[in-house]
Amino acid sequence: MKNDKLKRLKAAGWKVGNAADFLQLSEEESRLVAIKWSLMDAVKKSRIKRNISQTDLAQRMKSSQSRIAKIEAGDASISLDLIVRALIATGATNKDIQAAFTAKETKAA
């Protein structure tokens, strides 16, 4: 957010923060959310990079297209295990997976 807008909001009595502040997340919870989002984003990017449809990825995982859509949309019901399995099924390398684990973790910390 731009500084001038931030100043105007504060002057008008608004509290300004981020999602972690609003949800009152601990540092650990915030880091977990950041890692999960990074992995979900990596699934979509890897799938698109390799020209794999959601349906094709679902077939590789013996799952459904709607489950893949939920992974990519960040549905809270999706486990870390399933996200990592999807990333592996896209053909992501260990280096790609490691990069996804560390991409936003450092930003959240």
Sequence and secondary structure as in RCSB ss.txt:
>XXXX:A:sequence
MKNDKLKRLKAAGWKVGNAADFLQLSEEESRLVAIKWSLMDAVKKSRIKRNISQTDLAQRMKSSQSRIAKIEAGD
ASISLDLIVRALIATGATNKDIQAAFTAKETKAA
>XXXX:A:secstr
  HHHHHHHHHTT     HHHHHT  HHHHHHHHHHHHHHHHHHHHHHHTT  HHHHHHHHTS HHHHHHHHHT 
TT  HHHHHHHHHHTT  HHHHHHHHHHTHHHH 
